Amino acid sequence: MIMAIIACISGYFLSVSDDYDEQMVNNHKWSGIILACVSTLFYFLYRSQSLRKIQSVFSVITISLVIITGHLGGSITHGSDYLTKSFRGFADEANEQRKPIPNVQEAIAYNDVIQPLFESKCYSFHGKRRQKGGLRIDLQDRLMKGGKDGAVIVAGNAEKSDMIRRLLLAREEEDHMPPKEKPQLNENEIALIHWWISSGASFDKKVKDLSQPDKIKPILLALQSADEEKMEVFDLPEKPVEMANEENTQKLKDAGILILPVSMNSNYLMANFVTTPKNGDEEVKLLTPLQKQLVWLKLGTTSITDSALYTLSSFQNLRRLQIDHTQISDSGISYLKKLNELRYLNLVGTNVTAEGVMQLKGLKNLRSIYLYQTKVNETSRDILKKSFPKTYVDFGGYSVPALASDTIVLKEPKKE
């Protein structure tokens, strides 16, 4: 009786937050109130030591109400299928796998590309059942309206959109989306949302009708296959490392550079310059105090030159480096020869030639090199593949075969 009354009071204060579906909350609230009333009557009947038969009836009613009220509460918090979800096992994983899009250019950008991302990662907090922060994104008008803190999408300007800001926050930050204990959107998924917002956040335009920067084309193309394009998994150094100096990391954050842990319970870090495209060689020097902790660095589309790679040559734990769409050249690549732990290297959209890449033959741990839109010519591709037998060398330039259904024949109308 006492706990039922306390639960009713605490439940009421939670219900006024407007974070949950109103109908589901009402059902749970009234079942809880009835349970509190029935348990109170049951208590006084028990104390009076009379009407034993009625006590038995109240006992059954109380147990039934506990089950019903608990189930309604679980449905609000975990979804109406929370009881059966754990029994579906591998069948669920198969059903949740993203279905390939036969022709991504003909797909509706929101319905076929963006909405499935929201549905799989965001609806549990911002859907029909629950609207955390007053935000509901399963309805288009509510998505654009935003939540208690205002709009989360600024059409045509992803950098000023609160949704992108929250997605890029450190996982431990209170405002990070989704919550740190829930499945996270990967880099490609965030890039797709960023692209859709930057393109105007249209709900009816096809992919082909939207501007497609070079960086987004391979990600869109990957949606046509059954398996999503996955970031390569790289192992962390076995040797533990001390925590980075907080003052040094704060300087980087003040410069707009994202500094994130690569995994829970680890002091190894990743640095991302995605929000600071104008940063260059001087900002890279700020990373020097973190050279022991840094294992993943994203410098794509920044203003760095070969001088930045000279700075990075002492980062012996660096395992993943993205310097795509920058002004680096073969001279800068020579500095990377010292990075013996390097696993992944993205050189897309740079002036690097085959001769420059050949300088990295001594990196025995190198697993992937991406060379799309570089100065590597057709005749050098086979040489590079033979020179890097244990490395996946990707030259991009994928093509999709044309289908008869892709073409519409327009005929001149007959004249009467």
C-alpha positions as CSV (number, residue, x, y, z in Angstrom):
1,M,0.0,0.0,0.0
2,I,2.7,2.4,1.0
3,M,4.9,1.8,-2.1
4,A,1.8,2.0,-4.4
5,I,1.0,5.5,-3.0
6,I,4.7,6.6,-3.3
7,A,4.8,5.3,-6.9
8,C,1.6,7.2,-7.7
9,I,3.2,10.4,-6.4
10,S,6.5,10.0,-8.2
11,G,4.8,8.8,-11.3
12,Y,2.7,11.9,-11.4
13,F,5.7,14.2,-11.4
14,L,7.3,12.2,-14.2
15,S,4.1,12.3,-16.2
16,V,4.0,16.1,-16.3
17,S,7.4,16.2,-18.2
18,D,5.5,15.5,-21.5
19,D,8.3,13.0,-22.5
20,Y,5.9,10.1,-23.0
21,D,2.8,9.3,-25.1
22,E,-0.2,10.9,-23.3
23,Q,-2.6,7.9,-23.8
24,M,-0.1,5.4,-22.5
25,V,0.7,7.6,-19.5
26,N,-3.0,8.0,-18.7
27,N,-3.6,4.2,-18.8
28,H,-0.6,3.6,-16.5
29,K,-1.5,6.5,-14.2
30,W,-5.1,5.3,-13.6
31,S,-4.2,1.7,-13.2
32,G,-1.7,2.8,-10.5
33,I,-4.3,5.0,-8.7
34,I,-6.7,2.1,-8.7
35,L,-4.0,-0.2,-7.4
36,A,-3.2,2.2,-4.6
37,C,-6.9,2.4,-3.6
38,V,-7.4,-1.3,-3.7
39,S,-4.3,-2.1,-1.7
40,T,-5.4,0.5,0.9
41,L,-8.7,-1.2,1.3
42,F,-7.0,-4.6,1.4
43,Y,-4.7,-3.4,4.2
44,F,-7.6,-2.2,6.4
45,L,-9.5,-5.4,5.7
46,Y,-6.4,-7.4,6.7
47,R,-6.0,-5.4,9.9
48,S,-9.6,-5.9,10.9
49,Q,-9.2,-9.7,10.8
50,S,-12.7,-10.0,9.3
51,L,-14.3,-10.9,6.0
52,R,-11.7,-13.6,5.2
53,K,-13.4,-14.5,1.9
54,I,-13.4,-10.8,0.7
55,Q,-9.7,-10.6,1.7
56,S,-8.9,-13.5,-0.7
57,V,-10.8,-11.7,-3.5
58,F,-8.8,-8.5,-2.8
59,S,-5.6,-10.4,-2.8
60,V,-6.2,-11.7,-6.3
61,I,-7.3,-8.3,-7.5
62,T,-4.2,-6.6,-6.0
63,I,-1.8,-9.1,-7.6
64,S,-3.6,-8.7,-11.0
65,L,-3.4,-4.9,-10.7
66,V,0.3,-5.1,-9.9
67,I,0.9,-7.2,-13.0
68,I,-1.2,-4.9,-15.2
69,T,0.3,-1.7,-13.9
70,G,3.8,-3.0,-14.1
71,H,3.3,-4.1,-17.7
72,L,1.9,-0.7,-18.7
73,G,4.9,1.0,-17.0
74,G,7.3,-1.3,-18.8
75,S,5.6,-0.6,-22.1
76,I,6.1,3.2,-21.6
77,T,9.8,2.8,-20.8
78,H,10.9,-0.1,-23.0
79,G,8.2,-0.4,-25.7
80,S,5.0,-2.5,-26.0
81,D,7.0,-5.5,-27.2
82,Y,9.6,-5.5,-24.4
83,L,8.4,-8.9,-23.1
84,T,8.9,-10.7,-26.4
85,K,11.9,-8.7,-27.8
86,S,14.5,-10.8,-26.0
87,F,13.1,-14.1,-27.3
88,R,13.3,-13.1,-30.9
89,G,17.1,-13.3,-30.9
90,F,18.8,-13.6,-34.2
91,A,15.5,-13.2,-36.1
92,D,15.3,-9.7,-34.8
93,E,18.8,-8.8,-36.0
94,A,18.0,-10.1,-39.5
95,N,14.8,-8.1,-39.7
96,E,16.5,-4.9,-38.4
97,Q,19.2,-5.1,-41.1
98,R,18.9,-2.2,-43.5
99,K,17.4,-3.3,-46.8
100,P,19.4,-2.3,-49.9
101,I,18.1,0.5,-52.1
102,P,18.1,-0.8,-55.7
103,N,18.7,2.6,-57.2
104,V,19.7,5.2,-54.6
105,Q,19.5,8.1,-57.1
106,E,15.8,7.5,-57.7
107,A,15.1,7.1,-54.0
108,I,13.3,9.8,-51.9
109,A,16.1,11.2,-49.8
110,Y,14.1,11.5,-46.6
111,N,11.8,8.4,-46.8
112,D,14.5,6.0,-48.0
113,V,17.7,7.3,-46.6
114,I,17.2,9.5,-43.6
115,Q,14.0,8.2,-42.0
116,P,15.3,4.6,-41.6
117,L,18.2,6.1,-39.6
118,F,15.9,8.0,-37.3
119,E,13.6,4.9,-36.9
120,S,16.4,2.6,-35.9
121,K,18.3,4.9,-33.5
122,C,16.0,7.8,-32.5
123,Y,12.3,6.8,-32.4
124,S,12.6,5.1,-29.0
125,F,13.2,8.5,-27.5
126,H,11.6,10.9,-29.9
127,G,8.7,8.9,-31.4
128,K,5.0,8.2,-30.7
129,R,5.7,6.4,-27.4
130,R,8.1,8.9,-25.9
131,Q,9.1,12.5,-26.7
132,K,12.2,13.2,-24.7
133,G,12.7,17.0,-24.4
134,G,9.3,17.5,-26.1
135,L,10.9,16.4,-29.4
136,R,9.1,14.0,-31.7
137,I,10.7,13.2,-35.0
138,D,8.5,10.5,-36.5
139,L,6.2,13.2,-37.8
140,Q,7.6,15.6,-40.4
141,D,5.9,18.7,-39.0
142,R,7.0,17.9,-35.4
143,L,10.5,17.2,-36.5
144,M,10.8,20.7,-38.1
145,K,9.0,22.3,-35.1
146,G,11.6,20.9,-32.7
147,G,11.3,20.4,-28.9
148,K,11.3,22.4,-25.7
149,D,14.6,24.1,-26.6
150,G,13.4,25.1,-30.0
151,A,14.1,23.9,-33.6
152,V,16.7,21.1,-34.0
153,I,17.1,21.5,-37.7
154,V,18.0,24.6,-39.7
155,A,17.2,23.7,-43.3
156,G,20.2,24.4,-45.5
157,N,22.6,24.9,-42.6
158,A,23.7,21.7,-40.8
159,E,26.4,23.6,-38.8
160,K,23.7,25.6,-37.0
161,S,21.4,22.7,-36.5
162,D,21.2,21.5,-32.9
163,M,20.7,17.9,-34.0
164,I,24.1,17.8,-35.7
165,R,25.7,19.5,-32.7
166,R,24.3,16.9,-30.3
167,L,25.3,14.0,-32.6
168,L,28.9,15.2,-32.6
169,L,29.2,15.8,-28.8
170,A,31.3,13.5,-26.8
171,R,29.3,10.3,-25.8
172,E,29.6,11.2,-22.1
173,E,28.0,14.6,-22.6
174,E,24.5,15.0,-21.2
175,D,23.2,16.5,-24.4
176,H,24.7,13.8,-26.7
177,M,22.3,12.0,-29.0
178,P,21.5,9.2,-28.7
179,P,22.2,8.5,-25.0
180,K,25.6,6.8,-24.4
181,E,24.1,3.5,-23.3
182,K,22.1,3.1,-26.5
183,P,23.2,2.2,-30.1
184,Q,25.0,5.1,-31.7
185,L,24.9,6.4,-35.3
186,N,28.2,5.7,-37.1
187,E,30.2,8.2,-39.1
188,N,28.5,7.5,-42.4
189,E,25.0,7.8,-40.9
190,I,25.8,11.2,-39.3
191,A,27.3,12.3,-42.7
192,L,24.0,11.4,-44.4
193,I,22.0,13.4,-42.0
194,H,24.4,16.3,-42.3
195,W,24.1,16.1,-46.1
196,W,20.3,16.0,-46.0
197,I,20.0,19.1,-43.7
198,S,22.7,21.0,-45.7
199,S,20.7,20.2,-48.9
200,G,17.6,21.9,-47.5
201,A,16.0,19.1,-45.4
202,S,13.5,18.3,-48.1
203,F,10.9,15.6,-47.5
204,D,9.9,14.9,-51.1
205,K,13.0,15.4,-53.3
206,K,14.8,12.5,-54.7
207,V,18.5,11.9,-54.0
208,K,19.4,12.8,-57.6
209,D,17.8,16.2,-57.1
210,L,20.0,17.2,-54.3
211,S,23.6,18.4,-54.4
212,Q,26.1,15.6,-53.8
213,P,29.6,16.5,-52.7
214,D,32.3,14.0,-53.5
215,K,32.5,12.8,-49.9
216,I,28.8,11.8,-49.8
217,K,28.7,9.9,-53.2
218,P,30.4,6.7,-52.0
219,I,28.3,6.6,-48.9
220,L,25.1,6.9,-50.9
221,L,26.4,4.3,-53.3
222,A,27.0,1.9,-50.4
223,L,23.2,2.0,-49.6
224,Q,22.6,0.0,-52.7
225,S,24.4,-3.1,-51.2
226,A,23.0,-5.4,-48.5
227,D,25.8,-4.5,-46.1
228,E,26.4,-1.0,-45.0
229,E,29.8,0.5,-45.6
230,K,31.6,-0.2,-42.3
231,M,34.4,1.6,-40.8
232,E,37.3,-0.8,-40.4
233,V,37.8,-2.1,-36.8
234,F,41.3,-1.5,-35.5
235,D,42.8,-2.9,-32.4
236,L,43.9,-0.5,-29.7
237,P,47.5,-0.7,-28.3
238,E,47.9,-3.4,-25.7
239,K,50.0,-1.1,-23.5
240,P,47.8,1.2,-21.3
241,V,48.4,4.9,-21.5
242,E,48.0,7.6,-18.9
243,M,45.1,10.1,-19.2
244,A,45.8,13.1,-21.4
245,N,46.3,16.4,-19.6
246,E,43.0,18.2,-19.2
247,E,44.5,21.6,-19.9
248,N,45.8,20.4,-23.3
249,T,42.5,18.8,-24.3
250,Q,40.7,22.0,-23.4
251,K,42.9,24.1,-25.7
252,L,41.9,21.8,-28.6
253,K,38.2,22.0,-27.6
254,D,38.5,25.8,-27.5
255,A,39.8,25.7,-31.0
256,G,36.7,23.8,-32.1
257,I,38.4,20.4,-32.4
258,L,36.4,17.4,-31.1
259,I,38.4,15.1,-28.7
260,L,36.7,11.8,-27.9
261,P,37.7,8.6,-26.3
262,V,37.8,5.7,-28.7
263,S,36.2,3.3,-26.2
264,M,34.9,3.0,-22.7
265,N,37.5,2.5,-20.0
266,S,40.4,3.6,-22.2
267,N,42.6,6.7,-22.3
268,Y,43.2,6.5,-26.0
269,L,41.7,9.3,-28.0
270,M,40.4,10.3,-31.4
271,A,40.5,13.9,-32.8
272,N,38.1,15.2,-35.3
273,F,38.5,18.5,-37.2
274,V,35.1,18.1,-39.0
275,T,33.7,21.3,-37.5
276,T,36.8,23.4,-38.2
277,P,37.6,23.2,-41.9
278,K,39.7,26.4,-41.8
279,N,42.1,24.9,-39.3
280,G,45.6,24.1,-40.6
281,D,49.2,23.3,-39.6
282,E,49.2,25.4,-36.5
283,E,46.2,23.7,-35.0
284,V,47.7,20.3,-35.7
285,K,50.7,21.3,-33.5
286,L,48.2,21.6,-30.6
287,L,47.8,17.8,-30.8
288,T,51.5,17.2,-29.9
289,P,50.9,16.9,-26.1
290,L,48.4,14.1,-27.0
291,Q,50.7,12.1,-29.2
292,K,50.8,9.1,-26.8
293,Q,47.0,9.0,-26.5
294,L,46.0,9.8,-30.1
295,V,45.1,6.7,-32.2
296,W,42.6,8.2,-34.7
297,L,42.8,11.5,-36.5
298,K,40.4,13.1,-39.0
299,L,41.8,16.0,-40.9
300,G,39.8,15.7,-44.0
301,T,38.8,19.0,-45.9
302,T,41.0,21.1,-43.7
303,S,43.7,23.6,-44.7
304,I,46.7,21.5,-43.7
305,T,49.8,21.1,-45.8
306,D,52.8,18.8,-45.8
307,S,54.0,20.6,-42.7
308,A,51.2,19.0,-40.6
309,L,52.3,15.6,-41.6
310,Y,55.8,16.4,-40.3
311,T,54.2,17.2,-37.0
312,L,52.4,13.8,-37.0
313,S,55.5,11.8,-37.8
314,S,56.2,11.4,-34.1
315,F,52.7,10.1,-33.2
316,Q,53.8,6.5,-32.9
317,N,50.4,5.2,-31.7
318,L,48.4,6.7,-34.6
319,R,46.5,3.9,-36.3
320,R,43.9,5.7,-38.4
321,L,44.5,8.8,-40.4
322,Q,42.1,10.7,-42.7
323,I,43.7,13.5,-44.7
324,D,41.4,13.5,-47.6
325,H,40.6,16.6,-49.7
326,T,43.6,18.5,-48.4
327,Q,46.7,20.0,-50.1
328,I,49.2,17.4,-49.0
329,S,51.6,16.0,-51.6
330,D,54.2,13.2,-52.0
331,S,56.6,15.2,-49.9
332,G,54.3,15.1,-47.0
333,I,53.6,11.3,-47.4
334,S,57.3,10.7,-46.8
335,Y,56.8,11.8,-43.2
336,L,54.3,9.0,-42.6
337,K,56.9,6.3,-43.1
338,K,57.6,6.5,-39.4
339,L,54.1,5.6,-38.4
340,N,54.6,1.9,-37.9
341,E,51.3,1.3,-36.3
342,L,49.2,2.9,-39.1
343,R,46.3,0.7,-40.2
344,Y,44.1,3.0,-42.2
345,L,44.9,5.9,-44.5
346,N,42.5,8.0,-46.5
347,L,44.1,10.1,-49.3
348,V,41.0,10.7,-51.4
349,G,41.0,14.0,-53.3
350,T,44.7,14.8,-52.7
351,N,47.6,15.5,-55.1
352,V,49.4,12.3,-54.1
353,T,50.9,10.1,-56.9
354,A,51.8,6.4,-57.1
355,E,55.4,7.4,-56.3
356,G,54.3,9.0,-53.1
357,V,52.3,6.0,-52.0
358,M,55.2,3.6,-52.7
359,Q,57.1,5.3,-49.9
360,L,54.8,3.5,-47.5
361,K,55.8,0.0,-48.5
362,G,57.6,-0.4,-45.2
363,L,54.4,-0.1,-43.1
364,K,53.6,-3.7,-42.4
365,N,50.5,-3.0,-40.4
366,L,48.8,-0.9,-43.1
367,R,45.5,-2.5,-44.0
368,S,43.6,0.0,-46.1
369,I,44.6,2.9,-48.4
370,Y,41.9,5.0,-50.2
371,L,43.1,6.7,-53.4
372,Y,40.0,7.9,-55.2
373,Q,40.4,11.2,-57.1
374,T,44.2,11.3,-56.5
375,K,47.0,11.7,-59.1
376,V,47.5,7.9,-59.2
377,N,47.0,7.0,-62.9
378,E,45.5,3.9,-64.4
379,T,48.8,2.3,-65.3
380,S,50.1,2.5,-61.7
381,R,47.1,0.8,-60.1
382,D,48.3,-2.8,-60.7
383,I,51.8,-1.9,-59.5
384,L,50.4,-0.5,-56.3
385,K,48.3,-3.6,-55.6
386,K,51.3,-5.9,-56.1
387,S,53.4,-3.7,-53.9
388,F,50.9,-3.8,-51.1
389,P,49.7,-7.5,-51.2
390,K,48.3,-7.4,-47.7
391,T,46.7,-4.0,-48.0
392,Y,43.3,-3.2,-49.5
393,V,43.9,-0.5,-52.0
394,D,40.7,1.4,-53.1
395,F,40.7,3.6,-56.2
396,G,37.0,4.5,-56.1
397,G,35.2,5.5,-59.2
398,Y,32.5,2.9,-58.7
399,S,29.9,2.7,-61.5
400,V,26.3,1.4,-61.3
401,P,24.9,-0.4,-64.3
402,A,22.0,1.3,-66.0
403,L,18.7,-0.5,-66.0
404,A,15.9,-0.3,-68.5
405,S,13.6,0.9,-65.8
406,D,15.9,3.9,-65.2
407,T,14.8,5.5,-68.5
408,I,11.5,7.0,-69.3
409,V,10.7,7.3,-73.0
410,L,8.8,10.6,-73.8
411,K,6.8,10.6,-77.0
412,E,5.5,13.6,-78.8
413,P,1.7,13.8,-78.4
414,K,-0.3,13.1,-81.6
415,K,-1.7,16.1,-83.3
416,E,-5.5,16.0,-83.8
